[in-house]
Amino acid sequence: MNTCPHCKVEIIGRSDKKYCSIHCKSAHQYQKRKSEEALYYAIDKQLKTNRKLLKNYNKSGMSTIRKEKLISEGFDPTYFTHYWKNKKGQVYLFCYEYGFLDLKENQKEKYLLVTWQDYMNV
């Protein structure tokens, strides 16, 4: 006799039956998929959090904010979707259409927040 891989109950019925019920089959496949794709979900969640914070603090299209303020709210600068390098060599990191540049002004670390512009496509 076979046992259900999800609930470990002995399976009654056909010899090739793998799960004791449709509920166990669904729950088992959900857990398997969730564990396999956990990294992708975590990355996607952080990118969405970063984008939301950049959008909320950049109402004018270009603004500055203290780095510690943004990080304390859950921002992680190591997660970004793409980058853009200007003529001065400064690298702006973007979370979708909202970007940031790491600055240091008067011994204080800040981010310059920007929105993606058409001229950046060149």
C-alpha positions as CSV (number, residue, x, y, z in Angstrom):
1,M,0.0,0.0,0.0
2,N,1.1,3.6,-0.7
3,T,1.0,6.5,1.7
4,C,0.0,10.0,0.9
5,P,3.2,12.2,0.6
6,H,1.4,15.1,2.3
7,C,-0.4,13.7,5.3
8,K,1.3,10.3,5.5
9,V,-2.1,8.5,5.6
10,E,-2.4,5.1,3.9
11,I,-4.1,5.5,0.5
12,I,-7.2,3.5,-0.2
13,G,-8.2,2.9,-3.8
14,R,-6.3,2.4,-7.1
15,S,-2.8,1.1,-6.9
16,D,-1.4,4.0,-8.9
17,K,-3.1,6.7,-6.7
18,K,-0.5,9.1,-5.2
19,Y,-2.6,11.2,-2.8
20,C,-5.4,10.3,-0.4
21,S,-7.6,13.3,-1.5
22,I,-7.6,16.2,-3.9
23,H,-7.0,18.5,-1.0
24,C,-3.8,16.8,-0.1
25,K,-2.6,16.8,-3.7
26,S,-3.3,20.6,-3.9
27,A,-1.6,21.3,-0.6
28,H,1.4,19.2,-1.4
29,Q,2.0,20.8,-4.8
30,Y,1.5,24.3,-3.3
31,Q,4.1,23.7,-0.6
32,K,6.5,22.2,-3.2
33,R,6.1,25.2,-5.5
34,K,6.4,27.7,-2.7
35,S,9.7,26.2,-1.4
36,E,11.1,26.0,-5.0
37,E,10.2,29.6,-5.8
38,A,10.8,31.2,-2.4
39,L,13.9,33.1,-3.6
40,Y,12.0,34.6,-6.6
41,Y,9.1,35.7,-4.3
42,A,11.5,37.3,-1.8
43,I,13.4,39.2,-4.6
44,D,10.1,40.4,-6.2
45,K,8.7,41.5,-2.8
46,Q,11.9,43.5,-2.1
47,L,11.9,45.2,-5.5
48,K,8.2,46.2,-5.0
49,T,9.0,47.5,-1.6
50,N,11.9,49.6,-3.0
51,R,9.8,50.9,-5.8
52,K,7.0,51.9,-3.5
53,L,9.3,53.8,-1.1
54,L,11.1,55.6,-4.0
55,K,7.8,56.6,-5.5
56,N,6.4,57.9,-2.1
57,Y,9.5,60.0,-1.4
58,N,9.9,61.3,-4.9
59,K,6.8,63.4,-5.5
60,S,8.6,66.1,-7.6
61,G,10.6,63.9,-10.0
62,M,13.9,64.7,-8.3
63,S,14.5,65.0,-4.5
64,T,16.9,64.0,-1.8
65,I,16.3,61.9,1.4
66,R,18.6,60.7,4.2
67,K,19.8,57.2,3.5
68,E,19.1,56.0,7.0
69,K,15.4,57.2,6.7
70,L,14.8,55.1,3.6
71,I,16.6,52.0,4.9
72,S,14.7,52.2,8.2
73,E,11.5,51.8,6.3
74,G,12.6,48.6,4.5
75,F,14.6,49.9,1.5
76,D,17.4,47.7,0.4
77,P,19.8,49.3,-2.1
78,T,21.2,46.0,-3.2
79,Y,18.0,45.1,-5.0
80,F,17.4,47.0,-8.3
81,T,16.2,46.3,-11.8
82,H,18.7,48.2,-13.9
83,Y,21.1,51.2,-13.9
84,W,22.0,54.3,-15.8
85,K,25.4,56.0,-16.0
86,N,25.5,59.7,-16.7
87,K,28.3,61.6,-18.5
88,K,30.0,62.4,-15.2
89,G,30.3,58.7,-14.5
90,Q,27.7,58.6,-11.7
91,V,25.7,55.4,-11.6
92,Y,21.9,55.7,-10.9
93,L,20.3,52.4,-9.7
94,F,16.6,51.9,-10.7
95,C,13.7,49.9,-9.3
96,Y,11.6,50.0,-12.5
97,E,11.0,53.7,-13.3
98,Y,12.2,55.1,-10.0
99,G,15.9,55.5,-9.4
100,F,18.4,56.7,-6.7
101,L,22.0,57.9,-6.6
102,D,24.1,57.5,-3.5
103,L,25.4,60.9,-2.3
104,K,27.5,62.2,0.6
105,E,26.8,65.8,1.5
106,N,28.3,67.4,4.6
107,Q,29.3,64.1,6.1
108,K,25.7,62.8,5.8
109,E,24.8,60.0,3.5
110,K,21.8,60.7,1.2
111,Y,20.0,59.4,-1.8
112,L,19.1,61.6,-4.8
113,L,15.8,60.2,-6.0
114,V,14.9,60.5,-9.7
115,T,12.4,59.3,-12.2
116,W,13.3,57.6,-15.5
117,Q,13.4,60.1,-18.3
118,D,13.3,59.7,-22.1
119,Y,16.9,61.0,-22.6
120,M,18.2,58.1,-20.5
121,N,17.2,55.6,-23.2
122,V,20.2,56.8,-25.4
